[in-house]
Amino acid sequence: MNKKQRLVLAIFVPIMIFFIALTIANYIGVTVTYHGLRKPPLPSITKNYNPFDWQKTWYVWVISSLFCCIFEYKLFADKKANVNKKYIQK
């Protein structure tokens, strides 16, 4: 892979990981508020979606950051050093 391809991957893959994490955190960060009872015995419910509620969604952001770090490390790891070690061991 050449430098331009690596640069494109280094930019777009973390952005994709961010939007996937944002979607997951949006489902986890739901706050449900009950507003008493109406005439039928059904409560009035308000749902607030907050993907940046850190008390509920911190682990989603930590895991997505780890995925980004591991991907960037694997993408830019020096692969030539590993090839040279194989020739030296033979």
N, CA, C and O of each residue as an XYZ file, in Angstrom:
360
protein
N       0.840     -1.160      0.000
C       0.000      0.000      0.000
C       0.900      1.242      0.000
O       1.862      1.316      0.765
N       0.591      2.193     -0.839
C       1.419      3.392     -0.900
C       0.975      4.412      0.166
O       0.010      4.188      0.895
N       1.707      5.539      0.235
C       1.466      6.524      1.290
C       0.094      7.182      1.193
O      -0.537      7.453      2.214
N      -0.372      7.439     -0.028
C      -1.678      8.087     -0.186
C      -2.808      7.167      0.280
O      -3.760      7.619      0.916
N      -2.700      5.897     -0.035
C      -3.721      4.953      0.405
C      -3.734      4.833      1.925
O      -4.800      4.768      2.536
N      -2.560      4.803      2.529
C      -2.487      4.744      3.990
C      -3.085      5.989      4.618
O      -3.785      5.903      5.628
N      -2.815      7.147      4.026
C      -3.348      8.392      4.567
C      -4.869      8.415      4.489
O      -5.533      8.850      5.430
N      -5.418      7.952      3.383
C      -6.877      7.908      3.235
C      -7.475      6.958      4.272
O      -8.476      7.286      4.908
N      -6.874      5.794      4.444
C      -7.364      4.855      5.458
C      -7.215      5.425      6.861
O      -8.090      5.238      7.707
N      -6.105      6.124      7.109
C      -5.863      6.690      8.437
C      -6.871      7.773      8.784
O      -7.091      8.047      9.964
N      -7.485      8.391      7.793
C      -8.479      9.432      8.051
C      -9.888      8.850      8.104
O     -10.644      9.158      9.026
N     -10.252      8.021      7.138
C     -11.640      7.590      7.021
C     -12.043      6.462      7.961
O     -13.190      6.426      8.406
N     -11.151      5.554      8.274
C     -11.526      4.453      9.164
C     -11.834      4.955     10.581
O     -12.841      4.531     11.148
N     -11.016      5.841     11.187
C     -11.419      6.368     12.501
C     -12.721      7.171     12.466
O     -13.468      7.173     13.445
N     -12.998      7.849     11.359
C     -14.274      8.567     11.253
C     -15.427      7.568     11.224
O     -16.458      7.795     11.857
N     -15.263      6.474     10.503
C     -16.304      5.439     10.477
C     -16.478      4.816     11.852
O     -17.607      4.576     12.280
N     -15.379      4.549     12.551
C     -15.456      3.993     13.901
C     -16.172      4.971     14.830
O     -16.958      4.557     15.682
N     -15.903      6.272     14.667
C     -16.574      7.284     15.493
C     -18.087      7.251     15.278
O     -18.843      7.285     16.249
N     -18.540      7.187     14.035
C     -19.984      7.197     13.786
C     -20.648      5.904     14.253
O     -21.797      5.926     14.693
N     -19.951      4.795     14.163
C     -20.500      3.544     14.708
C     -20.615      3.650     16.226
O     -21.634      3.262     16.798
N     -19.576      4.173     16.883
C     -19.619      4.353     18.334
C     -20.688      5.358     18.739
O     -21.336      5.195     19.773
N     -20.876      6.397     17.931
C     -21.903      7.394     18.217
C     -23.292      6.768     18.182
O     -24.139      7.075     19.021
N     -23.522      5.892     17.212
C     -24.813      5.211     17.110
C     -25.054      4.301     18.311
O     -26.149      4.286     18.875
N     -24.036      3.549     18.697
C     -24.170      2.649     19.849
C     -24.375      3.452     21.128
O     -25.226      3.108     21.948
N     -23.596      4.523     21.302
C     -23.726      5.346     22.506
C     -25.072      6.057     22.551
O     -25.589      6.332     23.634
N     -25.639      6.354     21.403
C     -26.953      6.993     21.369
C     -28.025      6.058     21.921
O     -28.943      6.511     22.605
N     -27.922      4.761     21.634
C     -28.882      3.803     22.177
C     -28.658      3.558     23.657
O     -29.613      3.310     24.394
N     -27.422      3.622     24.100
C     -27.122      3.354     25.506
C     -27.425      4.566     26.380
O     -27.831      4.411     27.531
N     -27.232      5.771     25.847
C     -27.381      6.986     26.638
C     -28.787      7.525     26.714
O     -28.970      8.742     26.757
N     -29.782      6.672     26.733
C     -31.178      7.106     26.790
C     -31.562      7.378     28.244
O     -31.304      6.562     29.129
N     -32.175      8.526     28.474
C     -32.722      8.856     29.782
C     -34.239      8.920     29.650
O     -34.766      9.692     28.849
N     -34.929      8.115     30.431
C     -36.393      8.053     30.374
C     -36.950      8.829     31.563
O     -36.560      8.597     32.707
N     -37.863      9.747     31.282
C     -38.496     10.550     32.321
C     -39.995     10.283     32.310
O     -40.646     10.381     31.269
N     -40.539      9.943     33.480
C     -41.974      9.695     33.622
C     -42.629     10.955     34.169
O     -42.129     11.552     35.122
N     -43.747     11.362     33.570
C     -44.435     12.591     33.950
C     -45.798     12.313     34.572
O     -46.790     12.913     34.157
N     -45.870     11.460     35.511
C     -47.150     11.203     36.176
C     -48.097     10.398     35.312
O     -47.736      9.936     34.229
N     -49.277     10.242     35.790
C     -50.279      9.438     35.088
C     -51.296     10.332     34.390
O     -51.709     11.367     34.913
N     -51.680      9.906     33.209
C     -52.791     10.557     32.520
C     -54.073      9.844     32.901
O     -54.061      8.941     33.737
N     -55.176     10.245     32.295
C     -56.472      9.606     32.622
C     -56.440      8.104     32.372
O     -56.845      7.343     33.251
N     -55.973      7.639     31.199
C     -55.771      6.192     31.126
C     -54.562      5.847     32.002
O     -53.723      6.712     32.253
N     -54.465      4.662     32.445
C     -53.376      4.338     33.374
C     -51.995      4.217     32.704
O     -51.146      3.462     33.177
N     -51.774      4.945     31.624
C     -50.467      4.919     30.970
C     -49.656      6.152     31.359
O     -50.170      7.267     31.263
N     -48.429      5.992     31.788
C     -47.629      7.165     32.151
C     -47.149      7.907     30.906
O     -46.960      7.309     29.847
N     -46.961      9.183     31.046
C     -46.402      9.995     29.969
C     -44.875      9.871     30.056
O     -44.284     10.151     31.098
N     -44.254      9.457     28.970
C     -42.823      9.157     28.979
C     -42.103     10.086     28.009
O     -42.564     10.307     26.890
N     -40.972     10.625     28.445
C     -40.098     11.414     27.583
C     -38.745     10.726     27.533
O     -38.169     10.409     28.573
N     -38.234     10.494     26.327
C     -36.922      9.885     26.164
C     -35.947     10.919     25.634
O     -36.194     11.539     24.600
N     -34.852     11.104     26.331
C     -33.800     12.010     25.894
C     -32.587     11.175     25.493
O     -32.066     10.402     26.298
N     -32.146     11.329     24.265
C     -30.986     10.593     23.763
C     -29.748     11.477     23.892
O     -29.700     12.570     23.328
N     -28.754     11.005     24.630
C     -27.527     11.756     24.809
C     -26.344     10.796     24.706
O     -26.010     10.128     25.685
N     -25.706     10.715     23.542
C     -24.575      9.800     23.405
C     -23.336     10.256     24.172
O     -22.391      9.482     24.329
N     -23.326     11.502     24.654
C     -22.171     12.004     25.384
C     -22.410     12.073     26.888
O     -21.754     12.842     27.591
N     -23.349     11.266     27.380
C     -23.552     11.120     28.821
C     -22.479     10.151     29.313
O     -22.647      8.934     29.233
N     -21.379     10.697     29.821
C     -20.176      9.905     30.085
C     -20.389      8.846     31.149
O     -19.697      7.827     31.137
N     -21.328      9.051     32.075
C     -21.559      8.049     33.116
C     -22.148      6.761     32.548
O     -21.933      5.680     33.097
N     -22.881      6.877     31.460
C     -23.504      5.694     30.855
C     -22.704      5.144     29.676
O     -22.740      3.940     29.422
N     -21.990      5.993     28.959
C     -21.405      5.567     27.681
C     -19.889      5.608     27.639
O     -19.311      5.533     26.555
N     -19.222      5.724     28.784
C     -17.764      5.876     28.760
C     -17.080      4.668     28.140
O     -16.092      4.827     27.423
N     -17.584      3.458     28.399
C     -16.935      2.266     27.880
C     -17.044      2.158     26.352
O     -16.162      1.580     25.716
N     -18.099      2.698     25.763
C     -18.222      2.700     24.301
C     -17.114      3.555     23.698
O     -16.496      3.174     22.704
N     -16.866      4.716     24.308
C     -15.841      5.623     23.783
C     -14.441      5.084     24.031
O     -13.555      5.283     23.200
N     -14.220      4.417     25.136
C     -12.901      3.825     25.402
C     -12.613      2.702     24.412
O     -11.507      2.611     23.880
N     -13.592      1.858     24.165
C     -13.404      0.750     23.226
C     -13.192      1.263     21.806
O     -12.351      0.736     21.079
N     -13.947      2.285     21.405
C     -13.754      2.826     20.056
C     -12.385      3.499     19.928
O     -11.760      3.416     18.871
N     -11.916      4.156     20.974
C     -10.569      4.748     20.943
C      -9.497      3.669     20.843
O      -8.505      3.834     20.132
N      -9.697      2.575     21.553
C      -8.746      1.467     21.453
C      -8.718      0.881     20.048
O      -7.647      0.576     19.523
N      -9.885      0.723     19.437
C      -9.927      0.222     18.061
C      -9.179      1.154     17.110
O      -8.444      0.698     16.234
N      -9.371      2.456     17.286
C      -8.667      3.423     16.436
C      -7.160      3.337     16.636
O      -6.401      3.348     15.668
N      -6.728      3.252     17.884
C      -5.287      3.173     18.169
C      -4.671      1.903     17.597
O      -3.598      1.945     16.995
N      -5.343      0.786     17.783
C      -4.824     -0.479     17.258
C      -4.779     -0.452     15.746
O      -3.807     -0.918     15.152
N      -5.812      0.086     15.104
C      -5.828      0.170     13.648
C      -4.691      1.036     13.135
O      -3.993      0.653     12.196
N      -4.498      2.214     13.749
C      -3.424      3.113     13.305
C      -2.054      2.475     13.522
O      -1.162      2.618     12.686
N      -1.885      1.782     14.627
C      -0.607      1.127     14.900
C      -0.326      0.042     13.862
O       0.777     -0.034     13.321
N      -1.316     -0.786     13.588
C      -1.133     -1.848     12.592
C      -0.925     -1.281     11.189
O      -0.178     -1.852     10.395
N      -1.575     -0.174     10.884
C      -1.461      0.418      9.560
C      -0.068      0.992      9.318
O       0.492      0.846      8.231
N       0.482      1.640     10.332
C       1.766      2.305     10.149
C       2.939      1.550     10.771
O       4.030      2.107     10.901
N       2.733      0.303     11.154
C       3.829     -0.494     11.715
C       4.872     -0.746     10.626
O       4.539     -0.887      9.450
N       6.121     -0.798     11.033
C       7.206     -1.018     10.086
C       7.272     -2.508      9.761
O       7.752     -3.302     10.570
N       6.797     -2.879      8.594
C       6.738     -4.283      8.206
C       8.064     -4.780      7.631
O       8.281     -5.990      7.555
N       8.946     -3.883      7.230
C      10.230     -4.283      6.671
C      11.136     -4.889      7.730
O      11.943     -5.765      7.418
N      11.022     -4.448      8.962
C      11.847     -4.990     10.037
C      11.520     -6.466     10.263
O      12.424     -7.258     10.528
N      10.263     -6.845     10.166
C       9.868     -8.243     10.344
C      10.391     -9.115      9.209
O      10.779    -10.259      9.445
N      10.408     -8.609      8.006
C      10.896     -9.368      6.857
C      12.388     -9.621      7.008
O      12.851    -10.724      6.716
N      13.149     -8.635      7.453
C      14.590     -8.799      7.634
C      14.914     -9.813      8.720
O      15.904    -10.534      8.596
N      14.125     -9.893      9.766
C      14.356    -10.857     10.832
C      14.195    -12.280     10.318
O      14.915    -13.174     10.763
N      13.273    -12.513      9.398
C      13.053    -13.849      8.856
C      14.287    -14.303      8.079
O      14.677    -15.468      8.160
N      14.899    -13.397      7.333
C      16.076    -13.765      6.558
C      17.280    -14.005      7.453
O      18.128    -14.838      7.133
N      17.371    -13.296      8.558
C      18.495    -13.457      9.459
C      18.396    -14.785     10.194
O      19.427    -15.411     10.438
N      17.230    -15.231     10.549
C      17.046    -16.455     11.300
C      17.319    -17.695     10.461
O      17.649    -18.739     11.023
N      17.196    -17.623      9.150
C      17.409    -18.796      8.304
C      18.823    -19.101      8.165
O      19.183    -20.060      7.483
